[in-house]
């Protein structure tokens, strides 16, 4: 899968996703400080699934005409301990392959998904 990890997404999880063969671009390294609307446009332009802990993307995604080839995954879970964050978060993300076309929220014990648009 192709992911765009927002600046607030842990580097250990970016590394774990990359190590498992996914194409991951991390905003913190590629374009630090970029505005949220530009992050969302980037995900849409490159057909990537945006991974974020930032709740603002809910409103942004709702007001955008995003293509069905991208998606947004909002993580609303407590941050795992630093030693566990990479594998735990990567495991949550890779447990599914149907993120595209949806705004998804990962919460403790459940995942909510609604179609974009």
N, C-alpha and C positions, 0 to 999 in steps of 0.2 A: 504494500500500500504506500501511497504518497502522503506524507504528513508535513504540516507546517506547525512547529511547536512554538507557542507564544513565549515571550520573554520570561514569564513566570513559571514555565514548565521546567522541572528539574533536569539539569544536565545529565544526571545518571540515567534518567528514563530515556532521554534522547539517545544516549550511547547504547542502552539496552535495545531500543527499537532498531537502531542502525545495525547493531551486531546480529540481530535476527533477520537481516536482509531487507528491511524497509528503507525507503527513500525518505529521509527526514532532513528538513532544513530548520535550523533553530534561529528564531528572530534575534535572540540575544547575541549571536555571533555574526549573522548576515546583515542585520540592519537595526542595531540597538536604538531604542528611542522612537521608532516609527509609530505613527498614530494608529489607533485601533481601526478606523475605517480603511486605512491603507493595508493593514495586516489582512483584513477580510477580503479586500480586493485582490491581494496577492494570492490568497488561497483559491479564490475563484479563477483567477487568470491561469494558475498552474495546476488546476484540478487537484488540489490538496485538501486533506481533512485537517482543519485547524484544531489543535489541542490546547486547551487553556483552562486556567483557574479563575479567569476574569469574567464576572457576571455581566459586565457591560455588553458582551457579545450577544446576549439574548436579544436585547433591543436592536442592536445593529443588524443581526441576521434577520429579524422579523421585518425590518424596514428595507431590506435589500432584495433585489431580484437575483438571488444566487442560482447558478446553474446546478443541475442535479448531479453533476460530476464532482462537486465538492461537498463539504459538510462541516459541521462544528460539533466538537465534543467538549462540553463543559464539565469539568470535574468538581463536584461539590462534596468532597470527602476530606477527612482530616489528612494532612500531609503525613505519609509514612515516615518512620525514622530514617535518617539519612542513609544508613546502610541497607535499608530495604526498599527505598523509594524507586530505584531504577527497575528492578525486576517486578515489583508489585504493580507499579503503574503501567509498565509495558505489558504485563500479563492482562490487566483489565482492558487495555486497548486492543490487543491482538486476539482476545477471546471472541471477537466478532469481526466480520468483514463487510458489514452492511451499513457503515457509517455514512457513505456518500448519499447525498440527497436528503439528509436529515439534520435537524438540530437535536442533539442528544445530551442528556444530563446523566452523569454517573453519580449516584448517591450511595450511601451505605446500604447494601442489600438490594438495590434495584437500579435499573437503567430505564429512563424515560426517553422515548424517541418520537419526534413529530416531523412530518415532511416539511422541507423548506418550501417557501413560496406561498 
